[in-house]
């Protein structure tokens, strides 16, 4: 059974950094696209970033571009999200997800409905 387990969240002051990890089991990391999403209280889940397994391309939401970086370590079977210059509006539960159907170029992988396997999430809090 595929498992995605996020870790690395916490409380960080504005301007600080955190690195989230998504440990993946029962799945070969390089065969699938992985994404990071976040959901703040009372808001819809929004796409933060993804990494495409076919061409290695990455994409970011405008709100995090230049501050967040997605990466993966095939040896550790782990996907990462490095978050720098954190702001209070980054406060949310962060989720890792993958598309077990296989990557398709016509899918917008910043949209949550294109993923079918999710982790349990990790809380990131940046106080104002």
N, C-alpha and C positions, 0 to 999 in steps of 0.2 A: 504494500500500500504506500502510495506516494505521500511523503510528509515534507512540509515546509515549516521550518521553525525559526522565527525571527528573534533577535536579541540585540542588545546594545542601546536600547532606549534609556531615557532618564531625564533628569532635570538639569538644564544647562542655562546659563545666563545669556542674554542677548549678545550676539557677536561671537559666541562660542561655537564649538564643533562637537559632532558626534559621528560615530561610524556604526551604522546598522549592518547586521549580518543576517543572512537567510540561509540556514543550513538545509540542504536538500538530500533526502534519502529515497532510495528505490527508483532513482531516475538519473539518467546520464545528462549532466548539466548542458552539455554542448549540443544536445539534440532539440532544445526548446528555447523559445523566447521567454524571458523573465521580466516582470515589471514590479515596480514599487508604487503603492498607492497610499493615500492617507485619508482619514476621515475625522473631522473635528466635530464636537458635539453640535447636534442640530443641523449639520450640513451633509451633503451627499459625498459619497466616496469619490475622490478625484485622482486622476493619474499624475504621478510625479515624474517617473522615468521608466524607460525600458531598454533592454539590450537584446538585439536581434541575433539569433544564433546562426542565421544563414550568411549574413555579410558582416556581422560584428558591429553594425551601426547602433548608435544610441540616440535617444531622443529625450527631451526634457520639457516639462511644463514651463511656460514663460515665467511663472512666479519663482522658479528655482534655478533657472538657467544662469550659469556662471558661478553658482554657489554649491550645487550638488553634483556629485559624480557617481555614476553607476559603474560597477566592474564585477568581474567574476574570477574565481580561482578554481580551475578545473581539478587540480590535485586535491583540493579541500572540498570540492563539490559545494561551494558556497558563493552566493551572490552578495555584493556589498552595496551600500549607499553611504558615501562620504558626504556629510552635510557640514558646510562651513558658513560662517557669517549668519548664524541662526537668528531668526526674528520671532517675536511673540506669535505672529500669524502662522508660523510653522508648527505650532502646537497642535497635535493630533495623535491618533493611533495610526501607526504605519504598518502596512501589510505588504507582504511579498506574494506574488502570484505567478502562475505559469499557464500556458495554453497547451493542454495535453493532446489536443487534436492535431498539433503540428502547425508550424508557422506558415502563414499565408500572407503574401505581399499586400493583398487588398484590405487586410484588417488593420484598423487603427489601434495600436497597442497601448495607447494612452487612455483607452476606454475600458472600464471594468468588465463590460459584458463580453469582451473577447477573451476572458480568462475563465478557466473552469476548475482550477485548483488553487486554494488559498491557505496561507498560514493563519495563525491565531492573532497576530498583531503584537506590536510593542509600542508602549506609550512614550511620546516625546513631549516634554513640557518646557516651554521657554517663557518665563514670566515677564510681564510688562513692567 
